Amino acid sequence: MAVAAATPAAAAATRPEVDKVVAAYADLSYDEARRGADALLARDDNGPDDLAALYRVRGELAAAEGDKKAAAAALERLLALDPGATPGAGASPKIAAAYDAARARWKGYDAFAVTHAAPRDLDHGDLALTFLVKSDPLDLVKKIVVHYLVPGSLAWRTVEATGLDEIEVRVPASALRAKAVAYWAAAVNDRGSAWRTWGSPLAPIVVPPAAFVPALPAAGSAAAGAGAAGAKGAGLKRTGAGAGAGGPGADGAGAAGGGKRGKTILLVAGTVGGVMVVSIIVAVLVAARPTHWELEFVAGTRE
């Protein structure tokens, strides 16, 4: 089959499995690209960039084969994620026409949009989160999933909720006697893949912000919705007057600084079978008058 389409480039945040599908399409291995795209679209761990790359490949292949229905379904979803998407220079007339038809489907509708503003503080001890589905004409979002972590907890917990225009999720921080919560969230489809994300396992949103301040990992952040690529450790340390100056070492273990007062709680975070696992390693030194907490992450590749 001759597609005669410009090759789509994989987005920077796509997973290696998605990059492989895009590469197969570029190499004219259309059957391999089709099978790979279909298999990955059936999974629950795609982020927005993954979905965009996969729908582009699947839509262009369907258009070249003359399957207008399948092409429309894929390219309409691509345009939801990337409204400016166009076929590359040299694309076949069939592919160009499929993009035009998909774009016409969006006429009269606002661009796909789901928004969320992080609260500044807990609500009566709990974390109240509101997500607004402002435009979703293709009914892409089926639920909101929130993953959260409180200081001293051993693993991420998950809560989820469904709704139409406004979806509310409440994290029971009061039941956990927590004074702060770190979280990341995703608006997911019926298979669990993310159309929109807020935060990530290694760069969570923190409420209240002064409680513990996330720092981006040195080696980059996790792909949205897919967990961390690998993390050697994470440190939660108190900073401010009299705090120790230590932090995570190269291997993810932390050490207290030279200050007489300070407290360091080390967390080791990594992936096991694609699941983020967090465990407490050590809590040492005596804290006095902490001003705030700082959450530090050290990213690395798990061997």
C-alpha positions, 0 to 999 in steps of 0.5 A: 500500500502506498501511503505517500504521506509525510512522516509524523514525528513522535512527540518528545514526551511519548513512550518508547513503544509509541516511538516504535510505532511511529518509526514503523510508519516512517519505514513504510512498515504499515502493517506493523504500524497499524497493529502497534497503534491498535494494541497501544490504543487499547491500553490504559497507560497512554498520556496525551502525547502518546494518544496524539502520535497514535491517532495520527498514525492510525488516522493517516493509515485509515485514510490511505486505505479509503476507510473514511469512518476510521480515519475520521474517528482517529483524526478527530481525536488527534485534533482534540489533542492538537487543534493545529495538526496538519498532514505533512508536506507531500501527503496524499490527497486522501490523507489531506481530505481526511484532515479537512473532514475531521477539522470540519467536524470541529467547526461550531465547537470550542476546542477540547478543554478540561480545566483545573485550578489547584486550591490554595489550602485544605477544605475543612481538613480535606482536599477538595478538587474541582475539574471543569469539562468546558468542551468535550463534543466527542465525549472523550473524558469518562472520569477524573482520577486523582493520585495523592500522597501525604507526608509519611504515607507509604504509597500513592492512594487513588480516588476517582469521580465521574460527572458531566460539566463539573467533576468534584473529587475529594481527598480525605486528608482529615481521615489520614490526619494530614496537614498537606497533600501532594497529588497529580490527576488525569482526565481519562477515557474509557480505557484509562488513558489520559486526555489531560493531566495535571502534575505527575508522580515526580512533579506533583501539585502540593496543597497548601503550597508552603507545606512542601515545595516540589522540585523538578527531577534533575533527569526530567519528569515522568510521562503523563499518566504513565508513572515515572520512568525510573527514580532512585530516590526522593527527599522530604526535608524541612528548611528554614531557621535551624534546618539541616542543609543535607539532601539526597545523595547520588544514590537517593539516600539523604544526609542531614546537614551541619545544622543542629536542628533539622529533620530529614525524611527520605522516600525512595520512589521507583516503578515496579511493573509500571506501578509507582512504589514509595517507601520511607527509608529514614526519619532522623534528627530532632525538628524544632520550629519548622517553617516549611517542608521541601520535597526533593526528587532525584531521578535516575534510571532503574537498572 
